[in-house]
Amino acid sequence: MRYAKTLGTIILTGLAAPLCALAQAQAPAPLQPPAQAPATQCAPAYYRLADGSGVDIAPSDDSHYRWRRLDGTSGLLSRKPDGTWSSTLGWTGRDDGKTVDLSRCDRGEIRFAGMAGKHLSLATTEKRFVSGDAELAGRLILPPGRRAAPIVVLVHGSEDSSALRTYALQRILAAQGVGVFVYDKRGTGLSKGAFTHNIHQLATDAHAALETARSLAGARAGRIGYYGTSQGGWTAPLAATFGWADFVIAGYGLAVSPVDEDREALALDMSRHGFGAAETAKALEIGAAAQAIARSKFQSGYDALRLVVAKYRDEPWFRFVRGNITGIILQMPEATLREQGPRLFAGIIPDYDPMPVLRTLKTPQLWILGADDIDAPYLETYRRLIALKQAGHPLSIVVYPGVEHGLYAFETKGEERLSTRQPASLQRLLTDFARGERLADAYGDARVDR
């Protein structure tokens, strides 16, 4: 899947939809197959290709599919007049020359870039489970066979979309022999309950998901742990303190608070556009006013923000002020923020400090960071993790150069970043750690602190 941004950027991404949609609880619904593209009715599936490799293909929207491979490459499929599907590179919209035939997908057969592919059958169990006041919808996917397998519980970022429908990793990991438990978080997809960003509630839900997965897998349950991405980098380590887990993987998560994330992003906005300490101090002054509004649950602080914006808005660096939470507050009218902010940011703990958890957690952890992440800048998180590692904590840290949030390489188009692919070694890294194997000396060009 193309993972969502951290808390701030996911809110901005969803502004085209009704603002309250991010926080609405969904109506109760029975478990059912994911949404399918009407053009061919191909269900999400992983296919083994003739050369022994594989490809995951799933609906992207009502008229497109997206394919993903273990080497990190991906493309969007659009239907051609002859009934086949053309592909574009990553998320760039640029033709990559691949043609895909999905006309026999109902028989479990495709042709991908000239190669025949057959559907890989995976053991799948749908399950509703209870966490606190919510009933959540989950799915356990195990690799073929009867042998015990490691299981990864996928822990969400801040997105409000259905993980059951959109998380391709549920099939990609299972195709590599690693089981997956995926679930719709409260207030999304097929799960009941009120949508929230409260890390303590989300961690409670993740713990319930892990226990459900362990019970469902029975004798096939090997090592079991969490893979939390983005916001899930706060959630998963906390969940691991609630009961036994064999491992925690945090992908492009943070060892700082949401407010500190905003400050780091603002400072990076300035430095990457060529501005210095003076401009950074002014951007942080704007950020402090915006953060005060978030701390007030969007009920006060607007006059102070207006004053500081008026003071700086004509300066050349001002248009590059983005941050995370700050960017949203700058772009939304006060009346909208007062009304919708408490729902859009429901349960947010702006000053949540993950360090007390990380200092006490004895569970082996793998942190995977992007060196060019402008949404969740990695440097302070990396510094803190290295200090914990040097103090004897069971931590491994892998930093991929040239990748942004979501661990995606990208090309630029003005200020816009267009994602192209994930690192070729990422899947090997995930499966090595889930299996409990010693990490290799190298994973592509990443920096590896084992």
C-alpha positions as CSV (number, residue, x, y, z in Angstrom):
1,M,0.0,0.0,0.0
2,R,1.0,3.6,-0.3
3,Y,0.9,4.5,3.4
4,A,-0.8,7.7,4.6
5,K,1.1,10.7,5.9
6,T,1.4,11.6,9.6
7,L,-1.4,13.2,11.4
8,G,-1.1,16.7,9.9
9,T,-0.7,15.8,6.3
10,I,-3.5,13.2,6.3
11,I,-6.0,15.9,7.4
12,L,-4.9,18.2,4.6
13,T,-5.2,15.3,2.1
14,G,-8.8,14.7,3.1
15,L,-10.0,18.3,2.9
16,A,-11.6,17.7,-0.5
17,A,-14.1,15.4,1.2
18,P,-16.5,16.6,3.9
19,L,-14.3,17.7,6.8
20,C,-16.2,15.7,9.4
21,A,-15.7,12.5,7.4
22,L,-12.4,11.8,9.0
23,A,-13.9,11.4,12.5
24,Q,-17.3,9.9,11.8
25,A,-18.0,6.5,13.2
26,Q,-19.1,4.1,10.4
27,A,-22.5,2.3,10.4
28,P,-22.4,-1.3,11.5
29,A,-21.8,-3.6,8.5
30,P,-21.1,-7.3,8.1
31,L,-17.7,-8.4,6.9
32,Q,-17.6,-8.5,3.1
33,P,-15.1,-8.6,0.3
34,P,-13.2,-5.4,-0.5
35,A,-14.5,-3.0,-3.1
36,Q,-13.8,-4.2,-6.6
37,A,-13.3,-2.4,-9.9
38,P,-16.4,-2.9,-11.9
39,A,-14.5,-3.1,-15.3
40,T,-13.3,-6.7,-14.7
41,Q,-14.3,-7.6,-11.1
42,C,-10.8,-8.7,-10.2
43,A,-10.6,-9.3,-6.5
44,P,-7.3,-8.2,-4.7
45,A,-4.9,-11.1,-5.2
46,Y,-1.2,-12.0,-5.3
47,Y,-0.1,-13.9,-8.5
48,R,2.9,-16.1,-8.9
49,L,4.6,-15.4,-12.2
50,A,6.2,-17.8,-14.6
51,D,9.7,-16.8,-13.7
52,G,9.0,-17.5,-10.0
53,S,8.5,-13.9,-9.0
54,G,5.2,-12.4,-8.1
55,V,2.9,-9.4,-8.3
56,D,0.1,-8.1,-6.2
57,I,-2.9,-6.5,-8.0
58,A,-5.8,-4.8,-6.3
59,P,-8.4,-2.1,-7.2
60,S,-7.1,1.4,-6.7
61,D,-10.5,3.1,-7.4
62,D,-13.6,2.4,-9.4
63,S,-11.7,2.3,-12.7
64,H,-8.1,1.5,-12.0
65,Y,-5.9,-1.2,-10.4
66,R,-2.5,-0.9,-8.8
67,W,0.2,-3.5,-9.0
68,R,3.1,-4.0,-6.6
69,R,6.1,-6.3,-6.6
70,L,8.6,-7.5,-4.0
71,D,11.4,-5.3,-5.4
72,G,9.5,-2.2,-4.4
73,T,8.2,-1.3,-7.9
74,S,4.6,-0.3,-8.5
75,G,2.3,1.1,-11.2
76,L,-1.3,2.2,-11.8
77,L,-3.3,0.3,-14.4
78,S,-5.7,2.0,-16.8
79,R,-8.0,0.1,-19.2
80,K,-7.1,0.3,-22.9
81,P,-9.7,0.1,-25.7
82,D,-8.6,-3.5,-26.5
83,G,-9.5,-4.6,-22.9
84,T,-5.9,-4.9,-21.7
85,W,-4.4,-2.5,-19.1
86,S,-1.5,-0.1,-19.5
87,S,0.7,0.8,-16.6
88,T,2.3,4.1,-15.3
89,L,5.4,4.3,-13.2
90,G,4.7,4.6,-9.5
91,W,2.5,7.6,-8.8
92,T,4.0,9.7,-11.6
93,G,1.4,9.2,-14.2
94,R,4.2,8.4,-16.7
95,D,3.9,5.3,-19.0
96,D,6.3,2.6,-18.0
97,G,5.7,0.3,-21.0
98,K,4.0,-2.5,-19.2
99,T,0.8,-4.1,-20.4
100,V,-1.3,-6.4,-18.2
101,D,-4.1,-8.7,-19.2
102,L,-6.7,-9.3,-16.5
103,S,-9.4,-10.9,-18.7
104,R,-9.0,-14.3,-17.0
105,C,-8.6,-13.0,-13.4
106,D,-11.9,-14.7,-12.5
107,R,-10.1,-18.0,-13.2
108,G,-7.1,-17.0,-11.2
109,E,-4.9,-16.2,-14.3
110,I,-3.3,-13.0,-15.6
111,R,-0.5,-11.9,-17.9
112,F,1.8,-9.3,-16.5
113,A,4.4,-7.7,-18.8
114,G,4.3,-10.8,-21.1
115,M,4.5,-13.3,-18.3
116,A,1.7,-15.7,-17.2
117,G,0.7,-15.5,-13.6
118,K,-1.5,-17.8,-11.4
119,H,-3.4,-16.7,-8.2
120,L,-1.6,-17.7,-5.0
121,S,-4.1,-19.2,-2.6
122,L,-3.7,-17.9,1.0
123,A,-5.4,-19.1,4.1
124,T,-7.8,-16.3,5.1
125,T,-10.0,-15.9,8.1
126,E,-12.3,-13.0,8.8
127,K,-13.0,-12.1,12.4
128,R,-14.8,-9.5,14.4
129,F,-13.3,-8.8,17.8
130,V,-14.0,-6.4,20.7
131,S,-11.7,-3.7,22.1
132,G,-13.2,-1.6,24.9
133,D,-16.4,0.0,23.5
134,A,-15.7,-0.9,19.9
135,E,-16.2,-4.0,17.7
136,L,-13.5,-4.2,15.2
137,A,-13.3,-6.1,11.9
138,G,-10.1,-8.0,11.3
139,R,-8.6,-10.6,8.9
140,L,-5.9,-13.2,9.4
141,I,-3.9,-14.2,6.3
142,L,-1.5,-17.1,6.6
143,P,0.9,-18.5,4.0
144,P,0.1,-21.8,2.2
145,G,0.8,-25.0,4.1
146,R,0.4,-26.1,7.8
147,R,3.7,-25.0,9.3
148,A,4.0,-22.4,11.9
149,A,4.7,-18.9,10.6
150,P,5.6,-15.5,12.1
151,I,2.7,-13.1,12.2
152,V,2.8,-9.3,11.7
153,V,-0.1,-7.2,13.1
154,L,-0.4,-4.2,10.9
155,V,-0.9,-1.0,13.0
156,H,-2.3,2.0,11.2
157,G,-1.1,5.5,10.5
158,S,-3.5,8.4,11.0
159,E,-5.5,7.6,7.9
160,D,-9.3,7.2,8.0
161,S,-9.4,4.6,5.2
162,S,-10.2,0.9,5.5
163,A,-7.0,-1.2,6.1
164,L,-8.9,-4.3,5.1
165,R,-9.5,-2.8,1.7
166,T,-6.3,-0.9,1.0
167,Y,-3.4,-2.6,2.7
168,A,-1.6,-4.7,0.0
169,L,1.0,-5.7,2.6
170,Q,-1.5,-8.2,3.9
171,R,-1.0,-10.4,0.8
172,I,2.6,-9.4,0.0
173,L,4.0,-10.5,3.3
174,A,1.9,-13.7,3.3
175,A,3.2,-14.6,-0.1
176,Q,6.7,-14.5,1.4
177,G,5.8,-16.9,4.2
178,V,4.9,-14.3,6.9
179,G,1.4,-14.2,8.3
180,V,-0.5,-11.0,8.7
181,F,-3.4,-9.7,10.8
182,V,-5.0,-6.6,9.4
183,Y,-7.9,-4.8,10.8
184,D,-10.0,-1.6,10.3
185,K,-9.3,0.7,13.1
186,R,-12.2,2.1,15.1
187,G,-14.5,4.4,13.1
188,T,-13.2,3.3,9.7
189,G,-14.2,0.7,7.1
190,L,-16.2,-2.2,8.7
191,S,-15.3,-1.4,12.3
192,K,-17.6,0.3,14.8
193,G,-16.7,2.9,17.4
194,A,-15.6,6.6,17.2
195,F,-12.5,7.5,15.1
196,T,-9.7,8.8,17.3
197,H,-6.0,9.8,17.3
198,N,-5.7,8.9,21.0
199,I,-2.5,6.8,21.1
200,H,-3.6,5.0,24.3
201,Q,-6.9,3.9,22.8
202,L,-5.3,2.9,19.5
203,A,-2.6,0.9,21.4
204,T,-5.4,-0.9,23.4
205,D,-7.0,-1.8,20.0
206,A,-3.7,-3.0,18.6
207,H,-3.1,-5.2,21.6
208,A,-6.6,-6.7,21.2
209,A,-5.8,-7.3,17.5
210,L,-2.6,-9.2,18.4
211,E,-4.3,-11.4,20.9
212,T,-7.1,-12.1,18.4
213,A,-4.5,-13.1,15.8
214,R,-2.6,-15.3,18.2
215,S,-5.9,-17.1,19.1
216,L,-7.0,-17.5,15.5
217,A,-3.7,-18.9,14.3
218,G,-3.5,-21.5,17.0
219,A,-0.7,-24.0,16.4
220,R,0.4,-22.1,13.3
221,A,1.3,-19.0,15.3
222,G,5.1,-18.5,15.4
223,R,6.7,-15.3,16.4
224,I,4.1,-12.5,16.6
225,G,4.5,-8.8,16.7
226,Y,3.6,-5.4,15.4
227,Y,4.4,-3.3,12.3
228,G,3.3,0.3,13.0
229,T,3.7,2.9,10.4
230,S,3.7,6.7,10.7
231,Q,1.4,7.4,13.7
232,G,1.6,3.7,14.3
233,G,5.3,4.3,15.3
234,W,3.8,5.8,18.5
235,T,1.1,3.2,18.8
236,A,2.9,-0.1,18.3
237,P,5.6,0.3,21.0
238,L,2.9,1.3,23.5
239,A,0.8,-1.7,22.6
240,A,3.8,-4.0,23.2
241,T,3.8,-2.9,26.9
242,F,0.3,-4.3,27.3
243,G,1.2,-7.9,26.8
244,W,3.7,-10.2,25.3
245,A,4.9,-9.5,21.7
246,D,8.0,-11.0,20.1
247,F,8.9,-7.9,18.1
248,V,8.0,-4.3,17.1
249,I,8.7,-2.8,13.7
250,A,8.2,1.0,13.4
251,G,8.2,2.3,9.9
252,Y,8.8,6.1,9.4
253,G,7.6,6.7,12.9
254,L,9.0,9.1,15.5
255,A,10.6,9.1,19.0
256,V,9.4,12.7,19.5
257,S,6.0,14.2,20.3
258,P,3.5,15.4,17.6
259,V,4.4,19.0,18.6
260,D,8.1,18.3,18.3
261,E,7.4,16.7,14.9
262,D,5.8,19.9,13.8
263,R,8.7,22.0,15.1
264,E,11.2,19.7,13.3
265,A,9.2,19.9,10.1
266,L,9.1,23.7,10.2
267,A,12.8,23.9,10.7
268,L,13.4,21.6,7.8
269,D,11.0,23.7,5.7
270,M,13.4,26.6,6.2
271,S,16.7,24.8,5.8
272,R,15.8,22.9,2.7
273,H,14.7,26.1,1.0
274,G,18.0,27.8,1.8
275,F,17.0,29.9,4.8
276,G,19.0,30.2,8.0
277,A,18.6,30.5,11.8
278,A,16.8,33.8,11.8
279,E,14.1,32.7,9.4
280,T,13.8,29.4,11.3
281,A,13.1,31.2,14.5
282,K,10.3,33.2,12.9
283,A,8.8,30.0,11.4
284,L,8.9,28.4,14.8
285,E,7.2,31.5,16.3
286,I,4.3,30.9,13.9
287,G,4.3,27.2,14.8
288,A,4.1,28.0,18.5
289,A,0.9,30.0,17.9
290,A,-0.6,27.3,15.8
291,Q,0.3,24.6,18.3
292,A,-1.4,26.6,21.1
293,I,-4.6,26.4,19.1
294,A,-4.3,22.6,18.9
295,R,-3.6,22.4,22.6
296,S,-6.8,24.4,23.3
297,K,-8.8,21.9,21.2
298,F,-9.3,24.6,18.6
299,Q,-11.2,27.0,20.9
300,S,-8.7,29.8,21.4
301,G,-5.4,31.3,20.3
302,Y,-6.6,32.6,16.9
303,D,-5.8,36.3,17.6
304,A,-2.2,35.5,18.5
305,L,-1.9,33.5,15.3
306,R,-3.3,36.3,13.2
307,L,-0.8,38.8,14.7
308,V,2.2,36.7,14.1
309,V,1.1,35.8,10.5
310,A,0.5,39.5,9.8
311,K,4.0,40.3,11.0
312,Y,5.7,37.8,8.7
313,R,3.4,37.0,5.8
314,D,5.2,39.4,3.3
315,E,8.7,38.0,4.0
316,P,10.1,35.7,1.3
317,W,10.4,32.6,3.5
318,F,6.7,32.7,4.6
319,R,5.3,30.8,1.6
320,F,7.5,27.8,2.5
321,V,6.0,27.4,6.1
322,R,4.4,24.0,6.1
323,G,5.3,22.0,9.1
324,N,2.6,19.4,10.0
325,I,-0.1,20.6,12.3
326,T,0.9,24.2,11.5
327,G,0.2,23.8,7.8
328,I,-3.3,22.7,8.4
329,I,-4.1,25.5,10.9
330,L,-2.7,28.1,8.5
331,Q,-4.8,26.9,5.6
332,M,-8.2,26.4,7.3
333,P,-10.6,29.3,8.3
334,E,-11.0,29.9,12.0
335,A,-14.8,29.1,11.9
336,T,-14.0,25.7,10.2
337,L,-11.3,24.9,12.7
338,R,-13.5,25.7,15.7
339,E,-16.2,23.5,14.4
340,Q,-14.3,20.7,12.7
341,G,-11.0,20.7,14.5
342,P,-12.1,18.7,17.6
343,R,-13.4,16.0,15.3
344,L,-10.6,16.1,12.7
345,F,-8.1,15.8,15.5
346,A,-10.2,13.7,17.9
347,G,-8.2,12.4,20.8
348,I,-4.9,14.0,19.7
349,I,-2.3,14.3,22.5
350,P,-0.1,17.1,21.1
351,D,2.6,16.6,23.7
352,Y,2.6,12.8,23.8
353,D,6.1,11.7,24.7
354,P,7.1,8.3,23.4
355,M,10.4,8.1,25.3
356,P,9.2,6.7,28.6
357,V,7.8,3.8,26.7
358,L,10.9,3.3,24.6
359,R,13.1,3.5,27.7
360,T,11.3,0.7,29.4
361,L,10.4,-1.6,26.5
362,K,12.4,-4.8,26.4
363,T,10.8,-6.1,23.2
364,P,13.3,-6.2,20.2
365,Q,12.5,-3.3,17.8
366,L,13.4,-2.4,14.3
367,W,13.0,1.2,13.2
368,I,13.0,2.0,9.5
369,L,13.4,5.7,8.6
370,G,13.6,7.8,5.5
371,A,16.4,10.3,5.2
372,D,14.4,12.7,3.1
373,D,11.2,12.5,5.1
374,I,9.8,16.1,5.3
375,D,6.6,15.1,7.1
376,A,8.3,13.2,10.0
377,P,12.0,14.4,9.9
378,Y,14.2,11.6,11.2
379,L,17.3,13.2,12.7
380,E,16.2,13.7,16.3
381,T,14.4,10.4,16.3
382,Y,17.6,8.7,15.0
383,R,19.7,10.4,17.6
384,R,17.4,9.2,20.4
385,L,17.2,5.7,19.1
386,I,21.0,5.4,18.8
387,A,21.3,6.6,22.4
388,L,18.9,3.9,23.5
389,K,20.8,1.3,21.5
390,Q,24.1,2.4,23.1
391,A,22.4,2.1,26.5
392,G,21.7,-1.6,25.8
393,H,18.2,-1.6,24.4
394,P,17.4,-4.2,21.8
395,L,17.1,-1.8,18.9
396,S,18.0,-2.0,15.2
397,I,17.8,1.1,13.0
398,V,17.8,1.2,9.2
399,V,17.8,4.6,7.4
400,Y,17.2,4.6,3.7
401,P,18.6,7.6,1.8
402,G,16.6,9.4,-0.9
403,V,13.2,8.2,0.4
404,E,10.3,10.2,1.9
405,H,7.4,9.4,4.2
406,G,6.1,6.0,3.4
407,L,9.6,4.9,2.5
408,Y,9.1,6.0,-1.1
409,A,11.7,7.2,-3.6
410,F,10.5,10.2,-5.5
411,E,11.0,12.7,-8.3
412,T,10.2,16.4,-8.0
413,K,7.9,18.6,-10.0
414,G,8.3,22.1,-8.5
415,E,7.4,21.8,-4.9
416,E,5.5,18.5,-5.5
417,R,7.0,15.1,-4.9
418,L,5.9,12.2,-7.1
419,S,6.5,8.8,-5.5
420,T,8.2,6.2,-7.8
421,R,8.9,3.1,-5.7
422,Q,10.1,1.7,-2.4
423,P,13.6,0.3,-1.8
424,A,14.3,-3.0,-3.4
425,S,15.5,-4.5,-0.1
426,L,12.6,-3.3,2.1
427,Q,10.6,-6.6,1.9
428,R,13.7,-8.6,2.7
429,L,14.3,-6.4,5.7
430,L,10.8,-6.8,7.0
431,T,10.7,-10.6,6.6
432,D,14.2,-11.1,8.1
433,F,13.2,-9.2,11.3
434,A,9.7,-10.9,11.6
435,R,11.4,-14.3,11.3
436,G,13.8,-13.4,14.1
437,E,16.9,-13.7,11.8
438,R,20.0,-11.6,12.4
439,L,19.8,-8.6,10.1
440,A,22.2,-8.6,7.2
441,D,25.2,-6.2,7.0
442,A,23.6,-4.4,4.1
443,Y,20.1,-3.7,2.8
444,G,20.8,-1.9,-0.5
445,D,22.3,1.5,0.2
446,A,20.6,1.9,3.6
447,R,22.6,2.7,6.8
448,V,22.2,-0.3,9.1
449,D,22.7,-0.1,12.9
450,R,22.1,-3.7,13.9
